Amino acid sequence: MGLAVELQNVTRRFKKITAVDNLSFSVQSGEVFGLLGPNGAGKTTTINLIIGMLRRDEGNILVQGFDPQSQAQQVRRSIGLVPQETNVYGDLNPMDNLWHHAALYCDDLSDIPARIEELLRLMELWERRKDPVRTFSGGMKRRLALARAMLHEPKIILFDEPTTGVDVHGRHTLWEHIKDLKSQGITFLISSNDM
């Protein structure tokens, strides 16, 4: 299937602090890859390097064969990001949250109504599609954030601390969704300090 993500000897410094030091790994297409480490280990920095939000000081990064520094547009089309902080809009319902994201990030909106329904059903949120997100549990908000990351049909999902603020049942549900999506060929790079 080939490599989805490849890092070779990547280093990132913030003044005198080295946040990522000579990091190398590769993620095969269709794989679920875990980036494990304690808080402050550089996991989120690594994700920000992969998506091109930060520039590396040394080394090479390829996402679907594209360099995030020089080919940012191609990289952004290939990935969906679920950040550590669930940043869904509490006053909006799930449908409006996804429409807002689509208006900002999707080139063609013609298929979006069907895609929104498909994703909300997949994430078991369809029955709550008209409820304000502020009434949702942590697990439901994480599933909505995952649906949003999938809206443009990326090949790779970067999921930063997926179980933050999620109860035991919500964690199980979330991992089941990840397994189902992996079986459809989606690659996951998951950062966590939790096994």
C-alpha positions in Angstrom: 0.0 0.0 0.0 2.9 2.4 0.5 3.8 5.0 3.1 1.3 7.4 4.3 3.6 9.4 6.6 7.4 9.3 6.9 9.7 11.3 9.2 13.4 11.1 8.9 15.7 12.6 11.5 13.3 15.4 12.3 14.3 18.0 14.9 12.3 21.0 16.1 13.7 23.6 18.6 12.0 26.4 20.4 14.9 28.7 21.3 16.9 26.6 23.8 14.3 23.8 24.2 14.4 20.9 21.8 10.8 19.7 21.5 11.5 17.0 18.9 15.0 15.5 18.7 16.1 13.4 15.7 12.7 11.6 15.3 12.2 9.0 12.6 9.3 6.7 11.9 7.0 5.7 9.1 3.3 4.9 8.9 2.0 2.5 6.3 -1.2 3.3 4.5 -4.2 1.8 6.2 -2.3 1.4 9.5 -3.2 2.7 13.0 0.0 4.1 14.4 0.4 5.2 18.0 2.7 8.1 19.0 3.0 7.4 22.8 4.7 9.6 25.4 4.2 11.6 28.5 2.9 15.2 28.5 5.5 17.5 27.1 7.2 14.8 25.1 6.6 16.5 21.7 3.7 14.6 20.4 1.5 17.6 19.5 4.6 19.4 18.1 5.2 16.3 15.9 1.6 16.5 14.6 2.0 20.2 13.9 5.2 19.5 12.0 3.3 16.8 9.9 0.5 19.1 9.0 2.8 22.0 8.2 1.8 24.3 11.0 5.3 24.3 12.3 8.6 24.2 10.3 11.1 21.6 11.1 14.7 22.7 11.9 16.2 19.5 10.5 15.2 16.3 8.8 12.5 15.4 6.2 8.8 14.8 6.4 6.6 13.3 3.7 2.8 12.9 3.8 1.4 10.8 0.9 4.8 11.7 -0.8 4.3 15.5 -0.3 6.5 17.8 1.9 4.3 19.8 4.3 6.6 22.8 4.1 6.8 23.1 0.3 3.5 21.3 -0.7 1.1 22.4 2.0 -2.0 22.4 -0.1 -1.5 18.7 -1.2 -0.8 17.7 2.4 -3.9 19.4 3.7 -6.1 17.6 1.2 -4.7 14.3 2.3 -5.2 14.7 6.1 -7.9 15.3 8.6 -7.0 16.7 12.0 -8.7 16.1 15.3 -6.8 18.4 17.7 -6.3 17.7 21.4 -8.8 20.4 22.4 -12.2 19.6 21.0 -13.0 22.7 19.1 -16.6 22.2 18.0 -19.1 25.1 18.4 -21.3 24.5 21.5 -24.1 26.8 20.4 -24.4 25.1 17.0 -25.9 21.7 16.3 -23.8 18.9 14.7 -25.2 19.7 11.2 -24.3 23.4 11.5 -20.9 22.5 12.9 -20.2 20.4 9.8 -21.7 22.9 7.4 -19.5 25.6 8.8 -16.4 23.5 8.4 -17.4 22.5 4.9 -17.9 26.1 3.9 -14.4 26.9 5.0 -12.5 23.9 3.8 -14.4 22.0 1.0 -14.1 23.1 -2.6 -17.2 21.4 -3.8 -20.3 21.7 -1.6 -22.7 19.7 -3.8 -22.2 16.4 -2.0 -22.0 17.9 1.5 -25.6 17.3 2.6 -25.3 13.5 1.9 -21.8 13.4 3.4 -22.9 15.1 6.6 -25.8 12.6 7.0 -23.4 9.7 6.3 -20.9 10.9 8.9 -23.4 11.7 11.6 -24.9 8.3 11.2 -21.5 6.6 11.2 -20.6 8.5 14.4 -24.0 7.6 16.0 -25.0 11.3 16.2 -27.8 11.4 13.7 -30.5 11.3 16.3 -29.0 14.3 18.0 -28.3 16.3 14.8 -30.5 19.2 15.8 -29.4 19.4 19.5 -26.9 22.1 20.6 -23.4 20.5 20.9 -23.0 22.1 24.4 -25.5 19.4 25.6 -23.2 16.5 24.4 -20.9 14.4 26.4 -17.1 14.5 25.9 -17.2 11.3 23.8 -20.0 12.7 21.6 -18.0 15.9 21.0 -14.9 13.8 20.1 -16.9 11.8 17.6 -18.3 15.0 16.1 -14.7 16.3 15.8 -13.7 13.1 14.0 -16.7 13.5 11.7 -15.6 17.0 10.9 -12.0 15.8 10.2 -13.4 13.2 7.7 -15.7 15.6 5.9 -13.3 16.2 2.9 -12.6 12.4 2.7 -8.9 12.4 3.7 -6.7 9.3 3.5 -5.0 10.1 6.8 -6.5 11.2 10.2 -4.2 12.7 12.8 -5.9 12.3 16.2 -4.2 14.2 19.1 -5.1 12.7 22.5 -8.4 11.0 21.3 -9.7 10.0 24.7 -9.2 13.3 26.5 -12.5 14.1 28.4 -14.1 10.8 27.3 -15.7 8.3 29.7 -15.0 4.5 29.5 -18.1 3.8 27.3 -17.2 6.7 25.0 -13.6 5.5 24.7 -14.8 2.1 23.7 -17.2 3.6 21.1 -14.5 5.8 19.7 -12.0 3.0 19.3 -14.6 0.9 17.6 -15.2 3.7 15.1 -11.4 3.9 14.5 -11.2 0.2 13.8 -14.1 0.4 11.4 -12.5 3.3 9.5 -9.2 1.5 9.4 -10.9 -1.4 7.7 -12.0 1.0 5.0 -8.3 1.9 4.4 -8.1 5.1 6.4 -4.7 5.6 8.1 -4.6 6.9 11.7 -1.7 8.5 13.5 -2.8 8.8 17.1 -0.9 10.6 19.8 -1.6 9.7 23.4 -0.1 9.4 26.8 -2.7 6.8 27.6 -2.5 3.1 26.6 
